Amino acid sequence: MTTLLHIDASARQTRSHSRRLSRRFVERWLARCPSAVVLRRDIGANPPPTLTEAVIAAAFTDPAERTDAMREALRGPDELVDELVQADLIVLGTPMYNYGMPAALKAWIDLVIRVGRTFRFDLSNEHAPLIPLLSGKTLVVVSSRGEFGFQPGGERAHLNHLDPHLATIARFLGVSDGFLVTIEYDELKGERFATSVREAEARIEQLAASLVMPAGAAPGPVSGSIDWR
């Protein structure tokens, strides 16, 4: 049975375009895959705590040697990692804040990319010692931006610190295939914004139809990066 993990990172609620479109994707996808399990994590409304020394120390301690205090420190992070491990499809709604990701999303990433759970060290490989432990997941990122031109080759591509960051860490989330849907011109409005919304909505419909996984389908190969198509 397919499991979808739906994450929203926007601090906005009713005014959030990323929330609206991520919800639209999930609704359209469920209409085609009604037996799927949906896990919901609203980190925008309920931000996870930032990484602490206690969590780091517990994570790097052998599970058999952890104290009760260490196990308690990892209780919340373990819930987040468990959701990620279960997911076949991750739908992430996130705005671009100050040319990067919201603090809540960074906190989630820091807690779920965990030694022994989502990656391991291979110190014999001096050029690539971090080895992902998860694979075969699909990531759909739905994002809104106040300005425009953040795509590769765009006039503000050099200011885009959201998409490259997600592409960099995706393999440690187990992502083998990734798709990006964006709304631009949010703060500028006008016809350019309206066109961007229409195009994003059409892309959502197309992806929701094309990403339905047939029962028993095997995951694709791990590419190690995201091709934002």
For each residue, the residues with C-beta under 8 A, 3 or more apart:
1: 35 36 37
2: 33 35 36 37 88 89 213
3: 36 37 38 39 86 87 88 89
4: 26 29 30 36 37 38 39 87 88 89 90 91
5: 38 39 41 83 84 86 87 89 90 91
6: 22 23 26 38 39 40 41 91 93
7: 22 41 42 43 90 91 92 93 94 105 108
8: 16 18 19 22 41 42 43 44 45 93 94
9: 18 43 44 92 93 94 95 101 102 104 105 108
10: 13 16 18 19 44 93 94 95 102 144
11: 44 102 104
12: 15 16 19 44 95
13: 10 16 19 44 45
14:
15: 12
16: 8 10 12 13 19 20 44 93 95 144
17: 20 21 95 144 183 186 197
18: 8 9 10 21 22 93 94 95 142 143 144 183
19: 8 10 12 13 16 22 23 44 93
20: 16 17 23 24
21: 17 18 24 25 93 142 144 181 183 200 201 204
22: 6 7 8 18 19 25 26 91 92 93 142
23: 6 19 20 26 27 93
24: 20 21 27 28 201 204
25: 21 22 28 29 91 140 142 181 204 207 208
26: 4 6 22 23 29 30 38 91
27: 23 24 30 31
28: 24 25 31 32 204 205 208 209
29: 4 25 26 32 33 36 89 91 208 211 212
30: 4 26 27 33 34 36 38
31: 27 28 34 208
32: 28 29 208 209 212
33: 2 29 30 36 212 213
34: 30 31
35: 1 2
36: 1 2 3 4 29 30 33
37: 1 2 3 4 86
38: 3 4 5 6 26 30
39: 3 4 5 6 83 86 87
40: 6
41: 5 6 7 8 80 83 108
42: 7 8 45 46
43: 7 8 9 46 47 48 104 105 107 108
44: 8 9 10 11 12 13 16 19 47 102 104
45: 8 13 42
46: 42 43
47: 43 44 103 104 107
48: 43 76 77 80 104 107 108 111
49: 52 76 107 111
50: 103 107 110
51: 55 56 107 110 111
52: 49 55 56 73
53: 56 57
54: 57 58 69 70 73
55: 51 52 58 59 73 74 77 111
56: 51 52 53 59 60
57: 53 54 60 61 70 73
58: 54 55 61 66 70 71 73 74
59: 55 56 74 77 114 115 116
60: 56 57 115
61: 57 58 65 66 70
62: 65 66
63: 66 116
64:
65: 61 62
66: 58 61 62 63 70 71 74
67: 70 71
68: 71 72
69: 54 72 73
70: 54 57 58 61 66 67 73 74
71: 58 66 67 68 74 75
72: 68 69 75
73: 52 54 55 57 58 69 70 77
74: 55 58 59 66 70 71 77 78
75: 71 72 78 79
76: 48 49 79 80 111
77: 48 55 59 73 74 80 81 111 112 114
78: 74 75 81 82
79: 75 76 82 83
80: 41 48 76 77 83 84 108 111 112
81: 77 78 84 85 111 112 114 117 118
82: 78 79 85 86
83: 5 39 41 79 80 86 87
84: 5 80 81 87 90 112 118 134 173 174
85: 81 82 117 118 134 174
86: 3 5 37 39 82 83
87: 3 4 5 39 83 84 90 137
88: 2 3 4 136 137 138 213 219
89: 2 3 4 5 29 137 138 139 140 211 213
90: 4 5 7 84 87 137 138 139 140 173 175
91: 4 5 6 7 22 25 26 29 140 142
92: 7 9 22 105 139 140 141 142 166
93: 6 7 8 9 10 16 18 19 21 22 23 142 143
94: 7 8 9 10 18 101 102 105 141 142 143 162
95: 9 10 12 16 17 18 102 143 144 145
96: 99 100 101 143 144 145 146 150 160 162
97: 100 101 102 103
98:
99: 96 159 160 161 162
100: 96 97 161 162 165
101: 9 94 96 97 105 106 161 162 165 166
102: 9 10 11 44 94 95 97 105 106
103: 47 50 97 106 107
104: 9 11 43 44 47 48 107 108
105: 7 9 43 92 94 101 102 108 109
106: 101 102 103 109 110
107: 43 47 48 49 50 51 103 104 110 111
108: 7 9 41 43 48 80 104 105 111 112
109: 105 106 112 113 169
110: 50 51 106 107 113
111: 48 49 51 55 76 77 80 81 107 108 114
112: 77 80 81 84 108 109 118 173
113: 109 110 118 119 169 172 173
114: 59 77 81 111 117 118 119
115: 59 60 119 120 121
116: 59 63 120
117: 81 85 114 133
118: 81 84 85 112 113 114 132 133 134 172 173 174
119: 113 114 115 130 131 132 133 172
120: 115 116 130 131 133
121: 115 129 130 131
122: 125 128 129 130 131
123: 126 129
124:
125: 122 128 129 131
126: 123 129
127:
128: 122 125 131
129: 121 122 123 125 126
130: 119 120 121 122 172
131: 119 120 121 122 125 128
132: 118 119 135 171 172 174 222
133: 117 118 119 120 174
134: 84 85 118 137 172 173 174
135: 132 174 176 219 222
136: 88 174 176 218 219 220 222
137: 87 88 89 90 134 173 174 175 176 219
138: 88 89 90 175 176 177 178 179 211
139: 89 90 92 166 170 173 175 177 178 179 226
140: 25 89 90 91 92 178 179 181 207 211
141: 92 94 163 166 178 179 180 181
142: 18 21 22 25 91 92 93 94 181 182 200 204
143: 18 93 94 95 96 162 163 180 181 182 183
144: 10 16 17 18 21 95 96 182 183 184 186
145: 95 96 148 150 182 183 184 186
146: 96 185 186 187 188
147: 150 156 184 185 187 188
148: 145 154 156 184 185 188 192 196
149: 154 155 156 157 184
150: 96 145 147 154 156 157 159 160 162 163 182 184
151: 154 157 182
152: 157
153: 157
154: 148 149 150 151 157
155: 149
156: 147 148 149 150 159 160
157: 149 150 151 152 153 154 160
158:
159: 99 150 156
160: 96 99 150 156 157 163 164
161: 99 100 101 164 165
162: 94 96 99 100 101 143 150 165 166
163: 141 143 150 160 166 167 180 228
164: 160 161 167 168
165: 100 101 161 162 168 169
166: 92 101 139 141 162 163 169 170 178 226
167: 163 164 170 178 225 226 228
168: 164 165
169: 109 113 165 166 172 173
170: 139 166 167 173 175 178 225 226
171: 132 174 175 222 223 224 225
172: 113 118 119 130 132 134 169
173: 84 90 112 113 118 134 137 139 169 170
174: 84 85 118 132 133 134 135 136 137 171
175: 90 137 138 139 170 171 178 226
176: 135 136 137 138 219 220 221 222 223
177: 138 139 220 223 226 227
178: 138 139 140 141 166 167 170 175 226 227 228
179: 138 139 140 141 207 211 228 229
180: 141 143 163 226 228 229
181: 21 25 140 141 142 143 200 203 204 207
182: 142 143 144 145 150 151 196 200
183: 17 18 21 143 144 145 186 193 196 197 200
184: 144 145 147 148 149 150 192 193 196
185: 146 147 148 188 189 190 192 193 196
186: 17 144 145 146 183 189 193
187: 146 147
188: 146 147 148 185 192 193
189: 185 186 193
190: 185 193 194
191: 194 195
192: 148 184 185 188 195 196
193: 183 184 185 186 188 189 190 196 197
194: 190 191 197 198
195: 191 192 198 199
196: 148 182 183 184 185 192 193 199 200
197: 17 183 193 194 200 201
198: 194 195 201 202
199: 195 196 202 203
200: 21 142 181 182 183 196 197 203 204
201: 21 24 197 198 204 205
202: 198 199 205 206
203: 181 199 200 206 207
204: 21 24 25 28 142 181 200 201 207 208
205: 28 201 202 208 209
206: 202 203 209 210
207: 25 140 179 181 203 204 210 211
208: 25 28 29 31 32 204 205 211 212
209: 28 32 205 206 212
210: 206 207
211: 29 89 138 140 179 207 208
212: 29 32 33 208 209
213: 2 33 88 89 217
214: 217
215:
216:
217: 213 214
218: 136
219: 88 135 136 137 176
220: 136 176 177
221: 176
222: 132 135 136 171 176
223: 171 176 177 226 227
224: 171
225: 167 170 171
226: 139 166 167 170 175 177 178 180 223
227: 177 178 223
228: 163 167 178 179 180
229: 179 180
